[in-house]
Amino acid sequence: MAFNPCCPARMRLLRALAAALLLSASGRSAWGLTIAVTGDVSGPDDGIVSDAILADPSVVAVLLAGDTDNASRTPLSGYQELYKGGFGRLLSKIYPCPGNHDAYSHPPFSGYLAFWRSAGRAERLYYSFDLGGWHIVSLDSPAIERGGPEAAAQLDWLKNDLAAKPKAPTLVFWHFPLFSRAKHCGDARMKPLWEAFYAHGPALVINGHNHVYERYAPMDPEGRPAAQTRGIREFVISPAGSGPAEKQCRKASGPAPERFHGGTQHVGFFALEADGSYRFTVKSVSGKGLSEVVDAGAGRLSEPPAPRRD
């Protein structure tokens, strides 16, 4: 039968196809606006992790949770070489934050700043932006770890930044986790960041550093359970090419994760809705480029609207 563009059924099909293409082009999945998150980038396996991200056309942003070059030395030339392929294909979507390996240049962080500034992705070591109704914050956790005036200045900036967004659902990423049962364990020096976010309201916190995947229940800064519309939910998602860890750290303490997965590369996908609800899917990526879902779920940072009473 010849195609009739005036046929109502065919016109509905064309409109549906056009809408699907528009959603893909705009970066919106069937459920929310999608971001990808990972950290601890190193070759050659950075290619298989970036392949997993490129396979999802709905991804509009890629957050790198520190160690954006996980080498033992990180001058500008190291970043330029690393990002020729792999994550270089995603450069226009990447939002970085610094990790301890990013400091391994002279002076510290000079290679990191030169590369990410030239790429137009980060002018400073901490910053924030808005995306799909969410407020996204990238922090310099090595400065918090060192303490002193730089840490105090960043905390003051953070509190003012959050105060300017009193109702926006918040997602924050930095390198060192406060809580972790893997590799380097958690870092208690990150507690002031948690206290700032907990005073502001609920948040999603995403970290790297420990080369595993961990998901925690919503908590307060002391590690005690909290309602999802009040607490902070932490995810540790890495590595992206670096050597994966498998075992817990020797001095493991604090709350246990709800989900733990080691021994492979990891990338998380978060579909965010402007009302503070979200869904996540975390994939394990093997050295052969094979991926499988190792965790998935959903949550909400804000109370749902009260039902209407007619």
C-alpha positions as CSV (number, residue, x, y, z in Angstrom):
1,M,0.0,0.0,0.0
2,A,1.4,3.4,-0.9
3,F,2.3,5.8,2.0
4,N,-0.4,8.3,2.6
5,P,1.0,11.2,4.7
6,C,-2.6,12.3,5.5
7,C,-3.5,9.0,7.1
8,P,-4.1,9.8,10.8
9,A,-2.4,6.6,12.1
10,R,0.7,7.2,10.1
11,M,0.8,10.9,11.1
12,R,0.7,9.8,14.8
13,L,3.5,7.4,14.1
14,L,5.6,10.2,12.4
15,R,5.0,12.6,15.3
16,A,6.0,9.9,17.8
17,L,9.2,9.2,15.9
18,A,10.0,12.9,15.7
19,A,9.4,13.3,19.4
20,A,11.8,10.4,20.1
21,L,14.5,11.9,17.9
22,L,14.0,15.3,19.7
23,L,14.3,13.6,23.1
24,S,17.6,11.9,22.0
25,A,19.0,15.1,20.5
26,S,18.1,17.2,23.6
27,G,19.6,14.7,26.0
28,R,16.4,13.6,27.7
29,S,15.7,10.0,28.2
30,A,12.2,8.5,28.6
31,W,12.7,9.3,32.3
32,G,14.5,12.5,33.1
33,L,17.7,14.2,31.9
34,T,20.7,11.9,32.0
35,I,24.2,12.4,33.3
36,A,27.0,9.9,33.5
37,V,29.5,9.7,36.4
38,T,32.8,8.0,36.9
39,G,36.3,8.9,38.0
40,D,40.0,7.9,38.2
41,V,40.7,8.0,34.5
42,S,43.6,6.1,32.9
43,G,44.4,4.4,29.7
44,P,44.0,2.1,28.0
45,D,40.8,0.9,29.6
46,D,39.4,4.5,29.7
47,G,38.3,3.6,26.1
48,I,35.9,0.9,27.2
49,V,34.3,3.1,29.9
50,S,33.9,6.0,27.5
51,D,32.4,3.6,24.9
52,A,29.7,2.6,27.5
53,I,28.8,6.3,27.9
54,L,28.8,7.0,24.2
55,A,26.4,4.1,23.7
56,D,23.7,6.1,25.6
57,P,22.7,9.1,23.4
58,S,20.6,10.6,26.2
59,V,23.7,11.6,28.2
60,V,24.1,15.4,28.3
61,A,26.9,15.7,30.9
62,V,29.7,13.6,32.2
63,L,31.0,14.2,35.7
64,L,34.5,13.1,36.5
65,A,34.9,12.6,40.2
66,G,38.6,13.4,40.5
67,D,41.9,11.9,39.3
68,T,41.0,13.1,35.8
69,D,44.5,11.7,35.0
70,N,45.4,8.9,37.3
71,A,49.1,8.8,36.4
72,S,52.0,9.2,38.8
73,R,52.9,12.5,37.1
74,T,50.3,14.8,35.6
75,P,51.7,17.6,33.6
76,L,49.7,19.3,30.8
77,S,51.2,17.0,28.2
78,G,49.9,14.0,30.1
79,Y,46.3,15.2,29.9
80,Q,46.7,16.1,26.2
81,E,47.9,12.6,25.5
82,L,45.2,10.9,27.6
83,Y,42.3,12.8,26.1
84,K,43.3,12.3,22.4
85,G,40.9,9.3,22.4
86,G,38.7,7.7,25.0
87,F,37.1,10.4,27.1
88,G,38.4,13.0,24.6
89,R,35.4,12.0,22.5
90,L,33.2,13.3,25.3
91,L,35.2,16.5,26.1
92,S,32.4,18.9,25.3
93,K,30.2,17.2,27.9
94,I,32.7,16.7,30.7
95,Y,32.7,18.6,34.1
96,P,35.8,17.7,36.1
97,C,36.8,18.0,39.7
98,P,40.4,17.5,41.0
99,G,41.8,14.5,42.8
100,N,45.1,13.8,44.5
101,H,46.7,12.6,41.2
102,D,45.7,15.8,39.5
103,A,48.1,17.6,41.9
104,Y,51.2,15.7,40.5
105,S,52.5,18.6,38.4
106,H,54.7,21.6,39.2
107,P,53.2,23.7,40.6
108,P,50.5,21.4,41.9
109,F,47.4,21.3,39.7
110,S,49.0,23.4,37.0
111,G,48.6,20.6,34.4
112,Y,45.0,20.0,35.5
113,L,44.0,23.7,35.3
114,A,45.8,24.4,32.0
115,F,44.1,21.5,30.3
116,W,40.6,22.0,31.6
117,R,40.7,25.7,31.1
118,S,41.9,25.3,27.5
119,A,39.1,22.8,27.0
120,G,36.6,25.4,28.3
121,R,35.4,22.9,31.0
122,A,36.6,24.4,34.3
123,E,38.1,27.8,35.1
124,R,38.8,27.0,38.7
125,L,39.1,24.1,41.1
126,Y,35.6,24.4,42.4
127,Y,32.4,25.7,40.8
128,S,28.7,25.1,40.3
129,F,26.1,25.1,37.5
130,D,22.5,24.4,36.9
131,L,21.2,21.5,34.8
132,G,17.6,20.3,34.2
133,G,16.3,22.0,37.4
134,W,19.2,20.6,39.5
135,H,22.0,22.5,41.1
136,I,25.3,20.7,40.4
137,V,28.4,21.4,42.6
138,S,32.0,20.4,41.8
139,L,34.4,20.6,44.8
140,D,38.1,20.6,45.4
141,S,38.4,17.9,48.1
142,P,42.3,18.0,48.2
143,A,42.1,21.5,49.5
144,I,39.6,20.4,52.1
145,E,42.0,17.6,53.1
146,R,44.9,20.0,53.5
147,G,42.8,22.4,55.6
148,G,43.8,26.0,56.3
149,P,42.7,29.3,54.6
150,E,42.0,27.7,51.2
151,A,39.6,25.1,52.8
152,A,37.9,27.8,54.8
153,A,37.4,30.0,51.7
154,Q,35.9,27.1,49.8
155,L,33.5,26.2,52.6
156,D,32.4,29.9,52.8
157,W,31.8,29.9,49.0
158,L,29.9,26.6,49.2
159,K,27.5,27.9,51.9
160,N,26.8,31.1,49.9
161,D,26.3,29.1,46.8
162,L,23.8,26.8,48.4
163,A,22.0,29.7,50.1
164,A,21.4,31.1,46.6
165,K,19.6,27.9,45.6
166,P,17.4,27.2,48.6
167,K,14.9,24.9,46.8
168,A,16.8,23.3,43.9
169,P,17.6,19.6,44.2
170,T,21.4,19.3,44.7
171,L,24.0,16.8,43.3
172,V,27.6,17.3,44.3
173,F,30.7,15.5,43.3
174,W,34.3,15.5,44.7
175,H,37.1,13.0,44.9
176,F,37.6,11.7,48.5
177,P,34.6,10.0,50.1
178,L,33.6,10.6,53.7
179,F,32.4,7.0,54.0
180,S,33.9,4.0,52.2
181,R,34.8,0.4,53.0
182,A,37.3,0.1,50.0
183,K,40.9,0.7,49.3
184,H,41.8,4.0,51.0
185,C,38.8,3.9,53.3
186,G,36.8,7.0,54.1
187,D,38.3,10.4,54.9
188,A,36.9,12.1,58.0
189,R,38.3,15.4,56.8
190,M,35.4,15.6,54.3
191,K,32.9,15.9,57.2
192,P,32.6,19.7,56.9
193,L,31.3,19.3,53.4
194,W,28.6,17.0,54.5
195,E,27.7,19.3,57.4
196,A,27.2,22.2,54.9
197,F,25.0,20.1,52.6
198,Y,23.1,18.6,55.5
199,A,22.3,22.0,56.9
200,H,21.1,23.0,53.4
201,G,18.9,20.0,52.8
202,P,19.1,16.6,51.1
203,A,21.7,15.9,48.4
204,L,23.3,13.3,46.2
205,V,27.1,13.0,46.8
206,I,29.2,11.2,44.3
207,N,32.9,10.4,44.9
208,G,35.7,8.5,43.3
209,H,39.2,7.6,44.7
210,N,38.7,4.0,45.9
211,H,38.3,2.3,42.5
212,V,35.1,0.4,43.3
213,Y,31.4,1.0,43.3
214,E,29.5,1.6,46.6
215,R,26.0,2.9,47.3
216,Y,25.0,4.1,50.8
217,A,21.6,4.7,52.3
218,P,20.7,8.3,53.1
219,M,22.6,9.4,56.2
220,D,23.5,12.4,58.3
221,P,27.2,13.5,58.6
222,E,27.6,11.1,61.6
223,G,26.7,8.1,59.4
224,R,23.3,7.7,61.0
225,P,20.3,6.8,58.9
226,A,18.1,9.7,57.7
227,A,15.0,10.0,55.6
228,Q,15.8,10.4,51.8
229,T,14.1,13.8,51.9
230,R,16.5,14.9,54.7
231,G,19.7,13.0,54.4
232,I,22.7,12.7,52.1
233,R,23.0,9.7,49.8
234,E,26.6,8.8,48.8
235,F,27.8,6.9,45.8
236,V,31.4,6.0,45.1
237,I,31.8,5.3,41.4
238,S,35.1,4.5,39.8
239,P,37.5,3.6,38.2
240,A,37.5,4.7,34.5
241,G,40.5,2.9,33.3
242,S,42.7,2.7,36.4
243,G,43.3,-0.5,38.2
244,P,40.1,-1.7,40.0
245,A,40.1,-2.6,43.6
246,E,38.3,-5.7,45.0
247,K,38.7,-5.9,48.7
248,Q,37.6,-3.7,51.6
249,C,40.2,-1.5,53.3
250,R,42.0,-3.1,56.3
251,K,40.7,-0.5,58.7
252,A,37.1,-0.5,57.5
253,S,34.7,1.3,59.9
254,G,31.6,3.4,59.8
255,P,28.4,2.5,58.0
256,A,28.3,-0.4,55.5
257,P,27.2,0.3,52.0
258,E,23.9,-1.1,50.7
259,R,25.7,-2.3,47.6
260,F,29.4,-3.0,47.0
261,H,31.0,-4.1,43.7
262,G,34.7,-4.3,42.9
263,G,37.1,-5.8,40.4
264,T,36.0,-3.9,37.3
265,Q,35.6,-0.5,35.8
266,H,32.3,1.4,36.7
267,V,30.1,4.1,35.3
268,G,26.9,5.4,36.7
269,F,23.9,6.9,34.8
270,F,21.5,9.2,36.7
271,A,18.2,10.3,35.2
272,L,17.2,13.5,37.0
273,E,13.8,15.1,37.2
274,A,13.3,18.8,38.1
275,D,11.1,17.8,41.1
276,G,14.1,16.1,42.8
277,S,13.3,12.6,41.9
278,Y,16.0,10.4,40.2
279,R,16.8,7.0,38.9
280,F,20.2,5.5,38.7
281,T,21.8,2.6,36.8
282,V,25.4,1.6,37.5
283,K,27.3,-0.6,35.0
284,S,30.3,-2.7,35.4
285,V,32.6,-2.7,32.4
286,S,35.1,-5.5,31.9
287,G,38.5,-5.4,30.1
288,K,36.8,-6.9,27.0
289,G,34.4,-4.0,26.9
290,L,31.4,-6.1,28.1
291,S,29.1,-4.3,30.4
292,E,26.4,-5.4,32.8
293,V,24.1,-3.6,35.3
294,V,25.4,-4.2,38.8
295,D,22.9,-1.8,40.6
296,A,19.8,0.2,39.8
297,G,17.2,2.1,41.8
298,A,15.4,5.4,42.4
299,G,14.9,8.0,45.0
300,R,13.5,11.5,45.7
301,L,15.1,14.4,47.4
302,S,11.9,16.4,47.9
303,E,8.5,15.4,49.4
304,P,6.0,14.5,46.6
305,P,3.1,17.0,46.2
306,A,0.1,16.4,48.3
307,P,-2.8,14.8,46.5
308,R,-5.5,17.1,45.3
309,R,-8.8,17.0,47.2
310,D,-11.7,17.9,45.0
